[in-house]
Amino acid sequence: MDYKVEGLEARFRIPARHVSDPDEAAALPTFNFQRPAPGHQQEPPPNVLAGQQVLLVEDSLIIALDAEDILRKLGADEVSTAASVEAALDLIDAEKPSLAILDINLGHADSFPIADHQLQLRIPFVFATGYGEQAKIPTEHRGRAVIQKPYTLEIVARAMASLLSTGM
């Protein structure tokens, strides 16, 4: 830093991992369902998932248990949970869910092959991520709704109600 009479001059070095190419920025997710401001909680629609069979793809056991509890509170008839691409594809092929929540990052893999398969089968789904705006989404999935983790009853309810009303 240089404290000159005309004003402060400073040089900053930003690590490359925090700099993005403008073309790549278009691939970053937009969180369609953010947390409400403190004191402005929204009541979830009652039984928004009544009659639904939900596939939850989540590699963290504790987060999966919490999300499953939320989905059941919202009235889901059945919640099937998978922690890997292979397990999710097996569940889909065994019994087609009516909709799904896909965690983008599954440890050493991502859920995009599951999303591709669900598009072919016309199964509505949303993505979820705990990585904020650092998650990169392939071109064919850029318009897909993304919810931010940790899951809350309000966010999941709004996302599922929107998913059911639009069909994708």
C-alpha positions in Angstrom: 0.0 0.0 0.0 1.1 3.5 -0.8 -0.3 6.4 1.2 0.0 9.3 -1.3 -1.2 12.8 -0.9 -3.6 12.3 -3.8 -5.1 9.2 -2.2 -4.4 5.6 -1.2 -2.9 3.3 -3.8 -3.1 -0.4 -3.2 -2.4 -3.6 -5.2 -4.4 -6.7 -4.5 -3.8 -10.2 -5.5 -6.8 -12.4 -5.8 -6.3 -16.2 -5.8 -7.3 -17.7 -9.2 -9.9 -19.9 -7.6 -11.9 -16.8 -6.7 -11.8 -15.4 -10.3 -14.2 -16.6 -12.9 -14.5 -16.2 -16.7 -17.6 -14.2 -17.6 -18.7 -17.0 -20.0 -18.4 -19.5 -17.1 -20.4 -17.3 -14.8 -23.5 -18.1 -16.9 -23.2 -21.7 -15.8 -23.4 -20.8 -12.1 -26.7 -21.6 -10.3 -29.4 -19.1 -9.4 -31.0 -19.9 -6.1 -34.7 -19.9 -6.9 -35.7 -20.7 -3.3 -33.7 -18.7 -0.7 -34.2 -18.5 3.0 -36.8 -15.9 4.0 -35.5 -12.9 6.0 -35.5 -13.3 9.8 -39.0 -12.6 11.1 -40.6 -13.2 7.7 -41.1 -16.9 7.8 -43.6 -18.3 5.3 -46.0 -21.0 6.1 -45.5 -24.1 3.9 -48.5 -25.3 1.9 -50.1 -28.2 3.9 -49.6 -31.6 2.4 -48.0 -30.2 -0.7 -46.5 -33.7 -1.4 -49.6 -35.8 -0.7 -49.6 -38.8 -3.0 -46.0 -38.2 -4.2 -43.1 -40.6 -4.3 -39.9 -38.6 -3.8 -36.4 -39.6 -4.7 -33.8 -37.8 -2.5 -30.2 -38.0 -3.7 -28.0 -36.9 -0.9 -24.6 -38.3 0.1 -24.5 -37.0 3.7 -26.5 -39.3 6.0 -27.4 -36.6 8.6 -28.5 -34.2 5.9 -30.5 -37.0 4.2 -32.3 -37.9 7.4 -33.2 -34.2 8.0 -34.4 -33.8 4.4 -36.4 -37.0 4.5 -38.1 -35.8 7.7 -39.0 -32.5 5.9 -40.4 -34.3 2.9 -42.6 -36.5 5.2 -43.8 -33.5 7.1 -44.9 -32.1 3.7 -47.0 -35.2 3.1 -44.8 -37.4 0.8 -46.2 -40.9 0.6 -42.8 -42.4 0.1 -39.2 -41.1 0.2 -36.4 -43.1 -1.3 -32.9 -42.0 -0.5 -29.7 -42.7 -2.5 -26.2 -41.5 -1.8 -24.6 -42.3 -5.2 -25.3 -42.1 -8.9 -25.5 -45.9 -9.2 -27.9 -46.3 -6.3 -30.1 -43.5 -7.6 -30.3 -45.0 -11.1 -31.2 -48.4 -9.6 -34.0 -46.8 -7.5 -35.4 -45.0 -10.5 -35.4 -48.1 -12.6 -36.9 -50.2 -9.8 -39.8 -47.8 -9.1 -40.1 -44.5 -11.0 -40.5 -41.6 -8.5 -43.0 -38.8 -9.1 -40.3 -36.1 -8.4 -36.8 -35.7 -7.0 -34.3 -33.5 -5.2 -30.7 -34.1 -6.4 -27.7 -32.9 -4.4 -25.3 -31.7 -7.1 -22.1 -32.8 -5.4 -22.0 -36.5 -4.4 -18.5 -36.7 -3.1 -16.4 -37.8 -6.0 -19.2 -37.5 -8.5 -22.1 -35.2 -9.4 -25.7 -35.9 -9.9 -25.9 -34.8 -13.6 -26.2 -38.4 -15.0 -29.2 -38.8 -12.7 -30.7 -35.6 -14.0 -30.1 -36.7 -17.6 -31.9 -40.0 -16.9 -34.8 -38.2 -15.2 -35.2 -35.9 -18.1 -35.5 -38.9 -20.4 -38.2 -40.4 -18.1 -39.9 -37.0 -17.7 -39.5 -37.0 -13.9 -39.6 -33.5 -12.4 -36.6 -32.6 -10.2 -34.7 -29.7 -8.5 -31.0 -29.5 -7.7 -29.7 -28.8 -4.3 -26.3 -27.6 -3.2 -24.4 -26.5 -0.2 -21.6 -24.9 -2.3 -23.4 -21.7 -3.0 -22.7 -20.0 -6.3 -19.5 -22.1 -6.8 -21.6 -25.0 -8.2 -21.3 -25.3 -11.9 -24.3 -26.6 -13.9 -24.0 -28.0 -17.5 -25.7 -26.1 -20.3 -28.6 -28.6 -20.6 -29.6 -28.1 -16.9 -29.0 -24.3 -16.5 -32.7 -23.4 -16.3 -33.3 -26.0 -13.6 -34.4 -24.7 -10.1 -31.7 -24.9 -7.4 -32.3 -24.9 -3.7 -29.6 -24.0 -1.2 -28.7 -26.3 1.7 -29.1 -26.7 4.5 -32.7 -27.7 3.7 -35.5 -26.0 5.6 -39.2 -26.8 5.6 -40.1 -23.5 4.0 -37.6 -23.7 1.2 -38.4 -27.4 0.3 -42.1 -26.7 0.5 -41.9 -23.7 -1.9 -39.6 -25.6 -4.3 -41.8 -28.7 -4.4 -45.0 -26.6 -4.8 -43.4 -24.8 -7.7 -42.1 -28.1 -9.2 -45.5 -29.7 -9.0 -47.2 -26.7 -10.6 -44.8 -26.4 -13.5 -44.2 -30.1 -14.1 -40.5 -29.5 -14.5 
